[in-house]
Amino acid sequence: MFDLIFKHGTVIDGTGAPRRDADVGIVGQRIEAIGDLSGEPARQVIDVTGLIVAPGFIDAHAHDDRMLLSSPDMSPKISQGVTTVVAGNCGISLAPMPRGVPQPVTPPLDLLDRSGDWFQYPSFAGYLDALRRQPPATNFAALVGHTTLRVATMEDLGMPASDAEITRMRELAAQALQAGAIGVSTGLAYTTAMPATTEEVIRVCEDLREYGGIYCTHMRDESEGIMDAMDETFEIGRRLGVPVVISHHKLSGARNFGRSRETLPYIEQAMSQQPVCLDCYPYHAGSTVLEVWRARRCERIIVTWSTPYPEFAGYDLDDIAEALGVDRYEATARLMPAGAIYFSMDEQDVERILAFPPSMIGSDGLPHDNQPHPRLWGAFPRVLGHYARGKGLFPLETAVHKMTGLTAGNFGFEDRGVIAPGTYADITVFDALTIDPGFGYSEPMQPARGIVHVMVNGALAWTDGASTGVYSGRQVRRSVMRE
């Protein structure tokens, strides 16, 4: 007796293999059988004729640390077919915070919570315990953030850490790894982590290998100095003896347009010598905190939130400057603390990086922006709709692989990311002819089109355009080291 059968669907299994027509039968939390299941008994049968049955998408780069707790329905993710999120990226995690977060909250930690109320977990174990007590709709894997560790231990963030501070950060990182963190992330491009030396990072991450952890990094430079930043990243991975993930690989600033022709072969060469992975998002605009130095590098900027001027969320920075009667740099200073969308990349670089076979897909969405980047709700449908179907950048099977099997393999998520007997029943059913993000920058908080059913650990979490109210997500750990 099957608990549920998806009947008459077209299976794209997440491995990159060609699609095939088959039924998929689920028992409990796992897939039991794939093939012709006509006549087999089942408690529920869902006819998915004409639809794709794929593994649930894995968001390789998320900032959902707080949303997992504050909005456990996880609508921005589950509505676009995401069943597992990797949180704690860019050096920013909600825990540990043993001495309390400063007020006002130190950027970029304010991307997770501007009030500071959610930085309430002295230990990483306490944060994970809270998620186990109140499961979200999606699965979650969690990184511990280096910047969070700096804020939790250091008196002067404008300096490299002292020996005593490094020792304390290493202790907290090791405790997080022991509790279930899958690795450590850094955000060396942010002001609060820029002073950290390579040696500081290596010493803080010293226990990664013992715990089978991974090193994920928003590198120190994604513009003119990107080659040096990659060298630093690869050195850290080699010296620690752990896999490296280059977060949201991009080339920022007009002077660097086209340089993916240089960076991708360099990454490929490094991959032949050590474990290296990378993720990217399918837009030529990024989003983070608003800062004057970033405003100088970009022609168009949309403000996503502002503490002193909340009414300007969603407006172009130049229009705000005109309304205030100042130049854009004075306007930037007045709006801070704030967030922004920066149109700083070349579309051809974006497509080249997306098409690079080892590139995983991550949203890098910021759930707590007043007017967020559309990638929060639409990154995965945009890959499937705009780039695979619309532009023919790669076959649909490749697109699905980039957001499922490839990601599960790189992160060591056993029995996830593929449709096969015995794997967890994380499944997304979608219409390949209509799948697309809901809207763009003007109305970014809209569910995607074409997502029909989403199942997490054998339970339907989203069906026919709405949450089912079932929260069956669970913690996912690294179970194997990708060699």
LOTORMAR-226082 format. One record per atom (N, C-alpha, C): z, y, x. Coordinates in steps of 0.1 Angstrom, whole numbers, plus 5000, padded with zeros to 4 digits. Atoms other than C-alpha are relative to their C-alpha. Layout:
BEGIN
ZYX...
END
This chain:
BEGIN
500049885009500050005000500050125009500049874993498950335015500750114992499349895007500950645007498950104995501049915004497750855006498749965007501350024993494050805013499150124997501049905001491551075020498749924999501150095004488450925004498750085002501449954999484750975013499850135008500149884991485251235040499249975012500750024987483451295073501050035011498949994990485851235102499450055013500249954986485651445134501449985006498750064996488351265153500850085011499349924990489251535180499749965014500350044986487951345210498750065005501349954996484551515210498949904996501050105005482851195196499350054988500849965012480151225169500849974988499350025013481351255133499549874994500350125008481350955110500650014986499550015014481750895073501149895000498950105001485150715067501150054991498749975007488250705046501150005010498949994991491550785063501349964991498850045007494750605051501250025007498749964994498250725057501149924994498750065004501550535056501150075007498949934994504650735061499550125008500449894991504150985090498749985008501150034991501250815106498749954993501250055005497650725101500049855002500050145000497350355093498649945002501350064999493650295090498950104998501249915002490150455092498849914998501250095003487050305076499850004985500250025015486050175042501249954994498750045006489250165023499949994985500250015015487650124988500749874995499350125005489749894967501449995005498650014994492849944989501050084991499149935008495950034969500650125007499449884994497450384974500750074989499249925009500050604958499250134996500849875003497650904960498749985007501350004994493950924966499450144998500649875001492251254974498549995004501450014997488451274972499650125008500449894991487151485002498549995003501450014998483451424997499450135004500749884995481351675017500950085009499049934992484451785037500249935013499650054987485451745073501549965000498650044998488651545080500250005015499749984986489951655114501449995003498649994996493151645134500550144997499549875002495451935126499950085013500349924989494752225149501350035008498849974992497152295178499850135006500149874995497752655186500650005014499550014986497952645224500750125005499349884995499253005227500550084988499549935012501553135200501350085004498849924999504353385196500849994987499450035013505953215166501449975001498650044998509453175180500950044988499149965011511053385153499449964986500650035013508553315125500349864995499650145003509452945127501350004992498749995007512953055115499950094988499949905011512353365094499049984989501050035010509253245076499549865002500350144997509352865078498849954993501350055006506352835054498850015010501149994989504252945085498650034994501349985007501553075061498950045009501149964992499553255088499349885008500550114992499152925107499549884991500450125008499152645081498850034992501249975009496552835060498750005008501350014992494052825089499949865006500250134995494652455096500849965012499150034988497252475124501249924996498950095003499752195123501150005011499050004988501452245158499850145007500149874992502252575176500849985013499249994988503252625212500550145002499449875000505652915212500750035013499349964988507453115239499150045011500949964989504453235258500250145005500149874993503853535281501450045005498749974995507453515294501050044989499249955011508853595259500449894991499450105009511153355241501250064993498949955008513853405215501349965006498850044994516353225236499749955015498649975002518453195257500450155002499549864999520353525253501550005000498550025000523953455264500850124999499249885000525053815267499650104989500549915010523153965238498950095005501249924996519854155238500450155000499749855000519954525248499550074988500549915011519454795222499650135006501050065007516854915218499549875008500450124994515254575224498950035011500849974989513554565258498649954997501350055001509754545256499749915011500850035012507854315253500849904991499250095009510754115237499950054986500149945013510354355208498849954992501150065007507154175199500549894991499450115008509353895186500950064989499049945009512054115170500450135005499649874996512554485171501450044997498649975004515954475155501049945010499150074991517454235180500949904992499150095008519154035151499649865003500450144998517153725159500349945014499650044987518153715195501549965000498650045003521353535184500449875007499750134995521153215204500450015015499650004986523153205237499349895008500650114993521552875246498649974994501250055005518052735242500249884991499650115009519652425227500450054986499649955013521152635200498850054991501249965007517752775191499349884995500750135005516152425189500849934989499250065010519152305169499750074986500249925013518552585143498649954994501350055005514852465140500149864994499850145006515952105135500750004987499249995013518452205108499150064989500949945010515752415090498649985005501450034995512352255098499050104994501149925005509252475094498949914995501250085005505952375079499249945010500850054988504352325113500949935010499350054988505352125143500150115010499849904990506552325173500449945013499650024986506752305210500450135006499449884996508752565228500150025016499949964986508452735263501250095001499049904997511352935278499450115008500649894993510353275289500750065011499549954988510853415323500650154998499549875003511153775310501350004992498850015008513753665285501249975010498950034990515753515314500350125009499749884992515453835334500950104991499249915009516754045304501449944998498750065003519553795299500950005013499250014987520753805336500050125009500149904990519654115354500550144995499549875003521154465356498950105001501149904998517954645368498749925000501350075001514654505356498950065008501049944992512754745378500049955014499850064986513754535409499749855000500050154999513154185421501449954998498750065002515953955412500749975013499150044988518853905436500149855000499850154998519753555449500949954988499150045010522653545424499350004986500750005013520353645395499049894999500950115000517753395405500749874997499350125002520353125406500449984985499650005014521553215371498849974991501250035008517953225357499649855002500450144998517252885373500949914991499050085008520452745356499650004985500449995014519352875322498749934997501250075002515852745327500149855000499850145000517052405336500749954987499350045012519352395306499050004988501149995010516352495284499149875001500850124998514252215299500749874995499250115004517051965294500149994985499950005014517352075258498849974992501350035007513652025250498950105002501149914997511652315263498949925008501150074993508252195275499650065013500349944988508052435303500550155001499649864999508452795315498850085000501149915001506153085307500450135008499849874994505753415326499050104994500849895005504353755316500050115011499949914988503853915350499250134999500849875002501554185337500850104992499149915008504454335317501050075009499249924992506554615331501349945004498750064998509754415328500049885010500250114991508354135349499250035013500849974989506054315373500750005013499350004987508754355400500349865005499750144996509253975401499149965011500950054989507953825433499649864997500550145001506053495436501249915003498950094996509153355453501150004989499150005011511353465424499649904989500550085011509153285399500149855004499950144996509052965420501449955000498650044999512752955425500649984986499550015014513453015388499549874994500650115006511052735379500249875008499850114990512352495406500249864993499750135006513352225381498949954990501150045009510052205362499649865002500650134997508851895380501049894996499050105003512151705375499949974985500050025015511851755337498649984994501450025005508051705335499550124993500449885007507552065325498750055005501349944997504452285326500350155002499949854997503952645339498950074993501049925008502152885315500250145004499949864995501353235326499050104995500849885002500053565314500050065014500049974986498953645349500250145003499649864995499853955369498950104998501149905002496354105365498949924993501250055007493454035341498850095001501149904998491254315354499549995015500650004987490254425389500749905010499350094991492954205406500149864995499850135007492253895386499949885010500250114991491153675416501449985008498750014993494453755435501049944990499150055009496353685403499849854998500350145002494653345399500549925013499450064987495553265436501549984999498650015001499153345429500449894990499850105010499053125398499849865005500250144994497552825416501049975011498950034990500052865445501349964993498850045007502952855421499949864995500150145005501652535405500049905011500050094988500952375439501449985005498750014993504352455453501149944991499150065009506152345422499649854997500550135003503952035418499949974985500150025014503352095381498750064995501249945006500452165358500250154996500049865003499452525352499150034988500849955011498152695321499750155002500449865000496253025324499950044986500049965014497053205292498950104997501149915006494353385271499150065011500949954989491853405300499150104995500949895004489953725298499750095012500449904990488354005318500250134993499649885008489854345307499450125007500549874994488154685313498549995003501450004998484554785315499549965014500450034986484454755353500049855002499950144998485154385349499149924991500850085009482654295322499049925008500950094994480653995332500649915011499450074989483153865358500449864997499850145003483653545339499149915007500950084991480653425359500749975013499250024987483053455389501349924998498750065002486353345374499949854996500050145005485253025356499749905011500250104989483752855387501249995009498850004991486852955406501149914993499150085007489052795379499649855001500550144999486852485379500249945014499750054986487252455417501449965001498650034999490952475414500449884992499750125008490952205387499749875007500350124992489451965412501049975010499050024989492452015435501449994994498650015005495452045411499850014985500149995015496252025373500050154996500149865005495052355358499349994986500649995014494352435321499850154997500149865004493352755303499850004985500349985015493352885267499450144999500749875003491453175251500150024985500149975015491153345217498650064998501449975002487853415200499750154995500249865003487853795199499850085013500149924988486854075223501050115000498849905000490054275214501249925002498750064998493554185225501050084993498949935006496954295212501349985007498750014994500254365227500850144998499349885001502754655232499150125003500749884997501355015232500650065013499549944988501655165267498950105005500949904995500055475283499049955009500950044990498555295312498949904994501050085007496855045288499050094992500849915008495555335267498950065009501049944990493755475298498849915003501050104996491755155301499049964989500650055012490355125266499550114991500649895009488055335244500650004986499550015014489155205210501349925000498750065002492755125201500550024986499450005014494255035167501549985002498550024999498055085164500449904989499650105009499654785148501450024995498649965005503254915145500550115009499449894992505255215156501450024994498649975005509055265153500150144995499949865006508955645150499050044990501049975010505755655130499449884993500550125006505455345109498850024991501149975009503055515086498649995007501350004993500355505113499549865003500450134998500155125114498649974994501450025005496455025111499050115003500949894997495055355122499650005015500549994986492955425153500850115007499249914992494855595181499450145001500749874999492255875184500250084987499849935013492655955147501450054999498649965000496455965151500250125008499949894991496156195180499550134994500549895007493956425160501050054989499049965011496456425131501250075006498849944994499256505155499750135008500449884992497256775173500349995015499850024986497656615207498949915006501050094995495556415231500649854999499650145002495656035230501249955008498950054992498155995258501350064996498849945006500656235243500349924987499850075012500156055210500649865003499550134996500755715227501550015004498649984996504055855242500950024987499249975012505155975208500249884991500050115009504355655190500949895005499350114994506255425214501550014996500650134998507855185210499049964989501150035010504755045193499249895005501050114997502054775193498650054998501449955002498354805195499049895002501250094998494954625194499150085010500849934990492854705225498649935000501450054999489054665224499650015015500149984986488854595261499249895007500750114994486654295266498550004996501450015003482954215267499749874992500250125009481653975240499349895008500750114992479453785265501049925008498950074993482553705286500849924990499350085010484353595254499349874997500850125003481553355246499949915011500150094988481253225281501349935002498750064998484953155283500349904989499950095011484952995248499249875003500950124998482052765258500349925012499650074988483652665291500749874995499550125006484352295284501549985000498550025000488052295295500850104992499349895007488952605274500649954987499450035013491552535247500050134992499949885009492052765217501450034997498749955004495052975211499950134993500249885008495653255186500650125007499349894994498053475207500450104989499749915011498853625172501550055001498749945000501853855168500550014985499750015015503453765134500850124995499149905005505754065132499450155001500749885000503254345136499850044985500349955013502854565105498649984995501550025003499054545107499549925012500250084989498454255130498549985003501350054996495354145149499649894991500450115009493253925127500149865005499950144994493553635152501349934995498850065005497053575137499749904989500350085011495553435105498649935001501450055001491953365115499449955013500750044987491453245152499349874999500750135000490652885144498849994991501249995008488352945115498950085006501049924994486553205135499249915011500750094991485752945162499149914993500850105008484552695136498850074993501049945008482652945115499150095008500849904993481453235136499349945012500650044988480953065169499349875000500750135001480152705161498950004990501050005010478252735128499150125001500849885000477053095131499250025012500749974988476153135167499549885007500450124993475652775177500549995014499549994986477852825208500349865005499750144997478852455206500049924987500050085012478652165182501450004994498750005007481452135156501049905006499150104994482751825173500750065013499449944988483252025205501150114996499149905005484952315186501349934996498750075004487452065170500749955012499450064988488051895203500850115008499449894993488952235219501450044994498849965007491752285193500849894996499250125004493051935190500249905012499850104990492551645214500150065014499949944987491951865245501450065002498749934999495152065238501149905001499050115000497251755230500049935014500150064987496051595263500650095011499549914990496751895284501550025000498549975002500251955270500849875000499250135000501151585269500649974987499450035014501651565231499449864996500550135002501451195226499949974985500350045013499951055194499750124991500449885008498751395182498650055006501349944995495451585184498849914998501250095003493251285174500349934987499950095011492551085143499749865004500150144995493250725152501149924994498950075006495350445138501250015009498849984992498950495149500450145004499749864997498750865155500750074988499349925011500851115135498950064991500949955010499151225103500150154999500349865001498551585112498550024998501450005004495251645094499750134993500649885007493151945084498749964994501250025007490451905058499350134997500649875002487952185057498549984997501450005003484452275045499350075011500749954988482252325075499050114996501049905004479752535055500650134996499449885005482252795043501150055009498849964992485052805069499850135008500149874993485653155082501450074998498849925003488553405086499950074987500049945013489653575054499350145001500549874998488953935066500150045015500049964986488754135098501250105003498949914996490754425113500650094989499549915010491054625081501049934990499150085008492754345061500349875006499950124992493954095086500949894995499150105005496653915066499549934988500650075011494453705045499849855004500350144997494153325043498649985003501450034997491053175058499349944988500950075009488153045037499749875005500550134996487252685037501049905004498950094997490652525045500449944986499850065013491152275017501449934999498750074999494152045027500550005014499450014987496552055056501249914999498950105000498951765063500750005013499250004988501851765087500949884999499250125000503451435096500049924987500250085012502051265066500450074987499649925013503151535040499050124999500949895003500751785024500850135001499449874999501752135035499250114994500949895005498752335022498949934992501150075007496352234995499450104990500749925010493752424974500550155001499849864999494652764988501550054999498649965002498452754986500949905007499050084994501552625004500649914989499450105009503052314988501550025000498649984999506552424998500749885007499550114992506952105019500050045015499849964986508352175054500349885008499950134993507751855074499850015015500249994986507352005109501149955008499050054991509251865138499750055015500149964986509851945175499049905007500950084992507151815199500350025014499649994986507951745235498849955008501050064990505751665266500549865003499750144998505651295268499349945012500750054989503151245296499650125009500549904990502051445327498549985001501550004998498351525327499650005015500350004986497051425361498650065002
END
